[in-house]
Amino acid sequence: MSANSPVNPYIVLAVSVVLPGVGHVLLGQSQRGLMFAFFALVLAVVIWHTTTLDHSFIGRTAGGLFIWAISSPDAHEIARTNYERWRRGQA
C-alpha cells in the first residue's frame, strides 16, 4: 500500500463497528463522523430516559443503536467507493 492509497474498506468497517463515527474520521470526513457519534449518543440518552425499567437494554438504547447501525455501512460504502476509484486510476 502506497502513501497516497485510501484506507482499506474492511479496516474502516471494523473500526466503525467498534466505535460509531470513527470510520468516517479515518476517511477524512470528521464532521460527518462526529455527527454520527453525537446523534448516536444523544438518541441513546433520550430514549434511555423516556423508557421504563421494564424495557430491555436494547430497547432503552434503540435510537443510538439505530444510528450506529446505519453509520457502519455508510462508512464502508464511502471507503469502498474511494478504494475502487483509486484502484481503477492505478490500472
Order of alpha helices (4+ residues) and beta strands (2+ residues): alpha-alpha-alpha-alpha-alpha
